[in-house]
Amino acid sequence: MEARALTEELIGYDTSTAEGIKLCAGFVKGWLEARDIVAEQIGVRGLPVTMAEVGPADGQQVVLLHGHVDVVPGRQEQFMPRVDGDRLYGRGAYDMKGALACLLLALADLRGQEAVRVRLGVVPDEESEEETDRGGDRLVEAGFLGDFAITGEPTDLHVGVAAKGVLAMRLLVSGRAAHGATPWLGENAILRAYEVFRELESLPFAGQSSELFDRPSINLGRILGGDALNKVPDSCAIDVDVRYLPEQDPGEILAQVRELPGTRVISTFSRPPAEVDPDSPYVLALRQAAGSQGDGTARGIVGRDGASDAVSFIRAGVPAVEFGPVGGGHHGPEEWVSVPSLERYRRSIVEFVNRLPQTVQHEAPASGDEAS
């Protein structure tokens, strides 16, 4: 019930807006301080990044817990949490306010252990389209480093050891203008843009697969075209979101797209994929802790279709995985998290940390881990 109540509190903040993010981050900081956990906030593009830590400063290992308060936009009623059976519905329930609530509770649970330093970092911009100056990178710059990082993205209690990269593109498609009363005299760029998208879906890269992924993800996110009702549009821009496999080369994907006739790539946004050794002792220890809290079905490893802030830590030399509770519908109209899985998730984190000194031989933390 404690995890459910805290999740409901977090869902109630509309963190698709800057104001909601600031209010929610303030609540998180206050919640931590009410439990005698010192919390610090730094800024990224005017939004708060929250950091807190417990355990001995000279711990045998340093574990990073990472979450985000921001969500994609939703309907007003999605910010009013509701429970139906074992499911808690609301914007961000699964991605990832349920996980964040449990990470907060786990941090409080771990105050008394004397072997592992545990750091929590909460960012305001995981869902943003910013390519640089991101909250995860700001954490690393502030010395938020360690031996292993867990980010609470949705994984249904499996351990996410890989995540797709992002290659978002704005394509400009050309047509030929004509009077709207005689459209056969022109070439409609909006209709042509849709054809271009279908052609893009048939490019060689789109048919590739790997051990953890069936295919790349390709989404037509925006269409911008037409400047008058009575005119055949002669140009149309489309925003295409490609989530490519860790084994793929984004430069090669871009080269294939540029071969599409009558199409020009006018801007791009990219984020690299994330990969961690599935046989790492930290991964194996987390899988064991997760498996002990359920019926054994949570022992697996998975690849996640969404991009990951874990990249910020991996680039800094810190192995990072995604690990979150059970749920579904993230970014959709009926997003939910399993209430029973929240407590299982919380216990998995706590057990992982408590057993870490016995299950993982000490490795020197990444440089700079003494900063906070």
C-alpha distance (Angstrom), angle and dihedral (degrees) to the residues before:
residue distance angle dihedral
M1 . . .
E2 3.80 . .
A3 3.82 92.0 .
R4 3.79 92.0 44.9
A5 3.82 92.9 50.1
L6 3.80 93.3 49.1
T7 3.81 91.3 46.7
E8 3.81 90.0 52.3
E9 3.80 90.0 50.3
L10 3.81 91.4 52.8
I11 3.82 93.5 45.7
G12 3.80 89.1 55.9
Y13 3.81 90.9 70.0
D14 3.82 113.4 83.3
T15 3.78 94.7 -135.2
S16 3.77 93.9 173.6
T17 3.83 83.7 88.3
A18 3.80 130.4 63.3
E19 3.80 91.7 -122.2
G20 3.80 92.3 51.2
I21 3.80 91.0 48.6
K22 3.81 91.4 52.7
L23 3.81 92.4 48.2
C24 3.81 92.8 47.6
A25 3.81 92.8 46.6
G26 3.78 88.3 50.9
F27 3.80 90.0 52.8
V28 3.82 90.8 49.6
K29 3.81 91.6 50.8
G30 3.80 91.5 47.8
W31 3.82 92.1 47.3
L32 3.79 90.6 54.3
E33 3.78 94.8 45.7
A34 3.82 91.1 49.3
R35 3.81 85.6 62.6
D36 3.82 93.6 49.2
I37 3.79 93.0 -103.8
V38 3.78 110.8 136.9
A39 3.81 110.7 -129.3
E40 3.78 127.2 -166.5
Q41 3.79 128.6 -166.4
I42 3.79 128.3 -155.2
G43 3.79 127.2 177.2
V44 3.78 138.0 -110.0
R45 3.82 117.0 -177.6
G46 3.82 89.6 -23.4
L47 3.83 94.7 -50.5
P48 3.83 126.3 110.5
V49 3.80 124.5 -106.8
T50 3.82 110.5 -164.0
M51 3.81 125.4 -149.4
A52 3.79 131.2 -177.6
E53 3.80 136.0 157.8
V54 3.79 141.9 -169.9
G55 3.77 136.4 -172.4
P56 3.80 131.3 53.4
A57 3.79 118.2 -28.4
D58 3.81 88.4 -135.3
G59 3.80 95.9 45.2
Q60 3.79 120.4 163.1
Q61 3.81 88.6 -118.5
V62 3.78 135.3 14.5
V63 3.81 116.4 -138.9
L64 3.79 122.2 -168.2
L65 3.81 121.5 -150.6
H66 3.79 113.9 -164.8
G67 3.78 132.5 -170.7
H68 3.79 142.6 153.4
V69 3.79 133.3 -134.4
D70 3.81 98.3 -159.8
V71 3.80 123.4 97.0
V72 3.78 136.8 -175.3
P73 3.83 114.9 -96.9
G74 3.78 117.6 -78.6
R75 3.77 141.4 175.7
Q76 3.80 116.1 -75.0
E77 3.80 92.2 -109.4
Q78 3.81 91.1 55.8
F79 3.79 88.4 71.3
M80 3.81 89.2 60.0
P81 3.82 102.9 77.2
R82 3.79 119.6 -139.4
V83 3.79 133.7 -175.2
D84 3.79 124.5 -139.6
G85 3.79 112.4 178.5
D86 3.80 108.3 -51.7
R87 3.80 93.4 -17.2
L88 3.80 126.5 95.9
Y89 3.81 110.2 -158.4
G90 3.80 127.3 -158.1
R91 3.77 143.9 103.2
G92 3.79 107.5 -65.6
A93 3.80 95.0 11.0
Y94 3.81 89.8 125.6
D95 3.81 99.9 20.1
M96 2.93 91.5 67.6
K97 3.79 130.2 -62.1
G98 3.80 92.6 95.2
A99 3.78 90.0 56.0
L100 3.81 91.9 42.9
A101 3.81 91.3 53.4
C102 3.80 89.4 52.5
L103 3.80 93.0 46.6
L104 3.80 89.0 53.7
L105 3.79 91.4 48.8
A106 3.81 92.0 45.3
L107 3.80 90.7 52.1
A108 3.80 89.0 53.5
D109 3.81 90.6 46.8
L110 3.81 90.5 53.4
R111 3.80 97.3 53.0
G112 3.78 93.0 100.9
Q113 3.82 101.1 48.1
E114 3.79 114.2 102.7
A115 3.79 105.3 -159.3
V116 3.83 110.9 61.8
R117 3.78 131.2 48.2
V118 3.81 107.6 -136.6
R119 3.79 120.5 -163.5
L120 3.79 127.1 -170.2
G121 3.79 122.2 -158.4
V122 3.82 122.0 -175.9
V123 3.81 119.0 -169.3
P124 3.84 130.1 -164.2
D125 3.80 100.9 -148.4
E126 3.81 114.0 49.0
E127 3.82 90.2 121.6
S128 3.80 94.5 47.5
E129 3.80 127.2 109.0
E130 3.80 93.4 -131.9
E131 3.80 110.7 131.6
T132 3.81 96.2 -164.6
D133 3.81 137.9 22.9
R134 3.80 93.5 41.7
G135 3.78 128.6 166.2
G136 3.81 93.6 -113.4
D137 3.79 90.8 54.2
R138 3.80 90.2 46.6
L139 3.82 89.6 55.1
V140 3.80 90.7 53.6
E141 3.80 91.3 47.6
A142 3.82 88.2 53.4
G143 3.80 90.9 56.3
F144 3.81 97.1 -98.6
L145 3.81 93.2 154.3
G146 3.78 137.7 129.9
D147 3.80 146.8 137.3
F148 3.80 99.4 -66.1
A149 3.82 137.9 4.3
I150 3.80 132.1 -151.4
T151 3.79 119.4 -165.2
G152 3.79 114.3 -165.6
E153 3.79 99.9 -130.6
P154 3.83 118.4 144.5
T155 3.82 113.0 -76.2
D156 3.84 104.8 139.5
L157 3.82 90.0 -116.6
H158 3.79 92.6 -55.2
V159 3.80 119.1 119.3
G160 3.80 114.4 -108.5
V161 3.80 107.7 -143.9
A162 3.81 96.2 168.7
A163 3.79 136.9 34.6
K164 3.78 130.8 -173.9
G165 3.76 122.0 -107.0
V166 3.80 124.4 -121.5
L167 3.79 127.5 -119.1
A168 3.80 108.6 170.9
M169 3.80 116.8 -178.9
R170 3.78 137.8 -173.3
L171 3.78 108.8 -147.5
L172 3.81 123.4 -164.1
V173 3.81 112.3 -148.7
S174 3.79 120.5 -165.3
G175 3.81 129.2 -142.2
R176 3.81 137.7 159.8
A177 3.80 123.9 -94.7
A178 3.81 122.7 -126.6
H179 3.79 138.8 153.5
G180 3.78 113.4 -70.8
A181 3.80 89.1 -126.3
T182 3.81 91.1 60.6
P183 3.83 104.6 36.7
W184 3.81 91.5 158.9
L185 3.81 88.1 72.1
G186 3.80 91.9 61.8
E187 3.80 139.7 44.6
N188 3.79 113.7 -116.0
A189 3.82 107.8 -132.4
I190 3.81 92.5 -162.2
L191 3.79 92.0 57.0
R192 3.80 89.9 43.4
A193 3.83 89.9 51.1
Y194 3.79 90.3 58.1
E195 3.80 89.3 51.3
V196 3.80 89.2 50.4
F197 3.78 90.2 53.9
R198 3.79 91.0 52.2
E199 3.82 89.4 49.0
L200 3.80 89.4 50.4
E201 3.81 89.7 53.9
S202 3.82 88.2 57.3
L203 3.81 97.1 52.0
P204 3.83 116.3 118.7
F205 3.83 95.3 -104.7
A206 3.81 90.8 57.9
G207 3.80 92.9 64.5
Q208 3.79 97.6 53.1
S209 3.82 124.4 108.7
S210 3.81 138.9 -179.3
E211 3.79 140.3 -162.7
L212 3.82 94.5 -79.9
F213 3.82 100.4 28.0
D214 3.80 132.4 55.4
R215 3.79 94.2 -158.3
P216 3.80 145.4 -27.7
S217 3.82 115.6 -81.2
I218 3.81 117.5 -116.8
N219 3.81 121.6 -175.4
L220 3.80 132.3 176.5
G221 3.80 99.1 -141.6
R222 3.81 105.1 170.3
I223 3.81 140.4 14.3
L224 3.80 119.4 -162.0
G225 3.77 115.6 -179.5
G226 3.78 146.9 122.1
D227 3.80 129.2 50.0
A228 3.81 102.4 -159.8
L229 3.79 135.7 30.9
N230 3.80 93.6 -134.4
K231 3.80 96.6 48.8
V232 3.79 132.1 81.0
P233 3.82 103.0 -122.1
D234 3.79 114.1 -115.7
S235 3.81 97.2 -166.6
C236 3.77 136.7 31.9
A237 3.80 132.3 179.4
I238 3.79 121.6 -151.8
D239 3.80 128.1 -171.1
V240 3.80 112.3 -142.0
D241 3.80 121.9 -169.0
V242 3.81 112.7 -154.4
R243 3.82 118.8 -174.5
Y244 3.77 103.2 -165.0
L245 3.80 129.8 -161.0
P246 3.81 119.1 -99.6
E247 3.82 88.1 -115.9
Q248 3.81 93.6 55.5
D249 3.81 128.5 91.8
P250 3.83 112.9 -128.5
G251 3.79 89.8 -155.5
E252 3.79 90.5 59.3
I253 3.81 91.0 47.4
L254 3.81 90.0 52.1
A255 3.80 90.6 48.8
Q256 3.82 90.6 54.1
V257 3.82 91.6 49.5
R258 3.80 91.7 50.0
E259 3.81 89.0 59.1
L260 3.82 91.5 65.5
P261 3.84 108.2 111.8
G262 3.79 119.9 -112.1
T263 3.81 91.5 10.7
R264 3.79 132.7 113.1
V265 3.81 127.3 -169.8
I266 3.82 104.5 -135.3
S267 3.83 101.3 172.8
T268 3.77 141.1 3.6
F269 3.79 139.8 -164.3
S270 3.79 121.1 -162.7
R271 3.79 142.0 -178.5
P272 3.81 123.6 -179.0
P273 3.80 123.5 -116.6
A274 3.80 122.5 -105.3
E275 3.80 125.4 -125.0
V276 3.80 132.7 173.2
D277 3.81 129.7 179.7
P278 3.83 104.9 -96.6
D279 3.82 89.1 -150.7
S280 3.80 93.5 56.1
P281 3.82 110.2 129.6
Y282 3.80 89.0 -124.6
V283 3.80 91.8 53.9
L284 3.79 91.4 47.1
A285 3.82 90.9 49.0
L286 3.82 91.9 50.3
R287 3.80 91.5 48.1
Q288 3.79 89.6 51.5
A289 3.81 92.1 49.9
A290 3.81 91.8 48.3
G291 3.78 92.4 47.1
S292 3.78 92.6 51.9
Q293 3.81 90.5 60.2
G294 3.80 97.4 56.8
D295 3.77 144.4 24.5
G296 3.79 95.2 -66.7
T297 3.80 96.2 -91.1
A298 3.82 91.8 105.7
R299 3.79 95.8 65.3
G300 3.80 95.2 92.1
I301 3.76 135.3 102.4
V302 3.79 122.9 -129.0
G303 3.77 142.3 -176.5
R304 3.79 116.6 -125.9
D305 3.79 122.7 -137.4
G306 3.80 93.8 -149.0
A307 3.80 124.4 77.8
S308 3.78 116.9 -102.8
D309 3.79 138.4 -135.8
A310 3.80 84.1 -147.1
V311 3.81 84.5 89.0
S312 3.82 89.7 75.7
F313 3.80 90.8 61.3
I314 3.81 95.6 39.3
R315 3.80 90.4 54.3
A316 3.82 87.7 53.9
G317 3.80 91.4 52.9
V318 3.82 97.4 -100.3
P319 3.83 115.2 127.3
A320 3.81 107.1 -127.1
V321 3.80 133.7 -173.4
E322 3.78 136.8 -179.6
F323 3.78 118.1 -118.7
G324 3.79 126.5 165.9
P325 3.83 144.2 149.3
V326 3.79 129.4 -82.9
G327 3.80 120.1 -79.8
G328 3.77 145.2 105.0
G329 3.79 148.3 -141.8
H330 3.78 98.0 60.0
H331 3.81 112.4 178.4
G332 3.82 87.6 11.4
P333 3.82 135.7 102.9
E334 3.83 95.4 -97.2
E335 3.79 104.3 41.4
W336 3.81 113.2 168.6
V337 3.78 144.4 168.3
S338 3.80 127.0 -152.0
V339 3.81 108.3 -110.1
P340 3.84 94.5 -151.5
S341 3.81 90.6 50.7
L342 3.81 91.8 57.6
E343 3.79 92.9 68.9
R344 3.80 91.1 41.8
Y345 3.78 89.1 52.5
R346 3.79 92.7 48.8
R347 3.82 91.7 49.9
S348 3.82 90.6 47.5
I349 3.81 91.2 57.5
V350 3.80 92.8 46.2
E351 3.80 93.4 46.8
F352 3.80 91.6 47.0
V353 3.80 91.6 54.8
N354 3.80 96.0 41.5
R355 3.82 93.1 50.9
L356 3.79 95.9 39.4
P357 3.82 98.7 95.8
Q358 3.81 90.0 54.9
T359 3.82 97.4 41.5
V360 3.81 102.6 40.2
Q361 3.76 124.9 48.3
H362 3.79 110.8 -128.1
E363 3.78 116.7 -93.5
A364 3.79 123.8 -172.7
P365 3.83 109.8 -97.9
A366 3.78 120.5 -117.9
S367 3.79 113.9 -81.9
G368 3.78 116.0 -84.8
D369 3.79 95.7 30.5
E370 3.79 92.3 131.5
A371 3.81 90.5 68.8
S372 3.75 119.9 87.8
